[in-house]
Amino acid sequence: MKPVLLLAAALLALPALATDHGERTPSGALVFDFEALPDSRRPVLAALFADREALRDRVPLRQVRLEPDSGTARWSIEDLPPGRYAVLAFQDGNGNDCLDRRRNGRPLEPYATSGERGRGAPRFDRVSVDYAGATVRFTIDRWEVPQARAGAGVGT
C-alpha cells in the first residue's frame, strides 16, 4: 500500500510543478555567427552587453574567445532572459586578448558589432538586437578593418 500512497503523492504534486510561474530560464539560445572574417587564422574575441550603461562602461555580461573554423566562428549563448543585447567583437591580431588602439582611441584591429554600427563609438540603441527567449541567429559579417599607417602596426 505504501508504493500506491507515494505514487498518489507524486501525482498530486505534478500540477503544482506544472503551474509554477516563477522565474524560469528560456530554453532557447542567442546565436551569433561571425562570417567574412578579415583573417581566418586569428581568434575572435566577443563580449555581450545587456544595457546601455554596461556597453558604455565596457562591462560585459559574458565574453568569449572563439577560434575560427573555415573562416567562420559561432557563439551560442544560452540561459539568457528575454531582452535586448549588444555584441562587440574584434579579431586579435597579436594574441594579447585586447583590442589595440591608436592614441586617439580608434581601433587598430578588425572589429564588428551586432545591429547597425553607425559612426563613432557604438551606441546600444543601434547595435543591440532583440531576444525573445526562443533560439534566434544573427550574422555578424560587416567588419571594420582599420587601415595601417606607416609605423602604426598592430600592437604598437
C-alpha positions in Angstrom: 0.0 0.0 0.0 2.9 2.4 0.6 4.0 2.5 -3.1 0.5 3.5 -4.0 0.5 6.3 -1.5 3.9 7.5 -2.8 2.6 7.4 -6.4 -0.5 9.3 -5.4 1.5 12.0 -3.6 3.8 12.3 -6.6 0.8 12.7 -9.0 -0.8 15.3 -6.7 2.4 17.3 -6.8 2.7 17.4 -10.6 0.0 20.0 -11.3 1.7 22.3 -8.8 5.0 21.9 -10.5 3.4 22.4 -14.0 1.7 25.6 -13.0 4.6 27.2 -11.1 5.1 30.5 -12.9 8.3 31.5 -11.1 11.4 32.9 -12.8 12.5 30.4 -15.4 15.3 30.5 -17.9 14.3 30.3 -21.5 15.2 27.1 -23.4 16.4 29.0 -26.5 19.8 30.4 -27.4 21.0 33.7 -28.8 23.4 32.7 -31.6 25.9 34.9 -33.3 27.6 33.7 -36.5 30.8 35.6 -37.3 31.5 35.4 -41.0 33.6 37.1 -43.6 36.4 37.3 -41.1 39.3 39.5 -42.2 41.8 36.9 -41.1 40.6 33.2 -41.0 43.5 32.3 -38.6 43.1 34.9 -35.9 40.7 34.4 -32.9 37.5 36.4 -32.5 37.0 37.9 -29.0 33.4 38.9 -28.4 31.5 40.5 -25.5 27.8 40.5 -24.8 26.3 43.6 -23.1 22.8 43.8 -21.5 22.2 47.5 -21.4 23.4 51.0 -22.4 25.4 51.6 -19.2 27.2 48.2 -19.5 28.2 49.0 -23.1 29.3 52.5 -22.3 31.4 51.3 -19.3 32.6 48.2 -21.2 31.2 45.8 -18.5 30.2 42.7 -20.4 27.6 40.2 -19.2 29.5 37.4 -21.0 32.6 37.2 -23.1 34.3 34.6 -25.2 37.3 33.8 -27.3 36.5 31.8 -30.5 38.9 30.0 -32.8 37.7 30.3 -36.4 36.9 27.2 -38.4 37.0 27.6 -42.2 36.8 31.4 -41.8 33.8 31.5 -39.5 33.1 31.3 -35.8 29.8 30.7 -33.8 28.9 31.9 -30.3 25.8 30.2 -28.9 24.6 31.9 -25.7 22.1 30.0 -23.5 20.4 30.8 -20.2 19.6 34.4 -21.1 16.3 36.1 -20.1 14.5 37.8 -23.0 15.7 41.4 -23.7 17.9 43.5 -25.8 21.6 42.6 -26.1 24.6 44.0 -27.9 27.8 42.3 -29.1 31.1 43.9 -29.8 33.8 41.7 -31.4 37.3 42.0 -32.7 40.0 39.8 -34.2 43.0 39.7 -32.0 45.9 40.3 -34.4 48.8 39.8 -31.9 47.4 37.4 -29.3 47.3 39.8 -26.4 43.5 39.4 -25.8 43.0 43.2 -26.0 41.6 45.5 -28.7 44.7 47.5 -29.6 44.0 51.2 -30.2 45.7 54.2 -31.6 46.5 57.2 -29.3 43.2 58.8 -30.4 41.3 55.7 -29.3 40.5 54.3 -32.8 40.9 50.5 -33.1 44.0 49.1 -34.8 42.4 45.6 -35.2 39.4 44.5 -37.2 36.1 44.9 -35.2 32.4 44.4 -35.7 29.1 44.8 -33.8 25.7 43.3 -33.8 23.0 45.5 -35.2 23.8 48.7 -37.1 27.1 50.3 -36.3 27.0 53.9 -37.5 29.8 56.4 -37.0 31.7 57.0 -33.8 31.5 54.8 -30.7 28.9 52.0 -30.7 25.5 53.1 -29.3 23.4 50.5 -27.5 20.2 51.5 -29.4 21.9 51.0 -32.7 24.0 47.8 -32.1 21.5 45.9 -29.9 19.3 43.1 -31.1 16.1 41.7 -29.6 16.0 38.3 -28.0 12.5 36.9 -27.1 13.8 33.6 -25.4 13.5 31.3 -28.4 16.6 30.4 -30.4 17.5 33.2 -32.8 20.5 33.7 -35.1 22.3 36.8 -36.1 25.1 37.1 -38.6 28.0 39.5 -38.0 29.8 39.9 -41.2 30.5 43.7 -41.6 34.0 44.1 -40.2 35.7 47.4 -39.9 39.3 46.9 -40.9 41.5 49.8 -39.9 43.9 51.0 -42.4 47.5 50.6 -41.3 49.5 53.8 -41.1 53.3 53.9 -41.6 54.8 52.9 -38.2 51.4 52.1 -36.7 51.1 48.3 -36.9 49.0 46.1 -34.7 50.3 46.0 -31.1 52.3 49.2 -31.3 
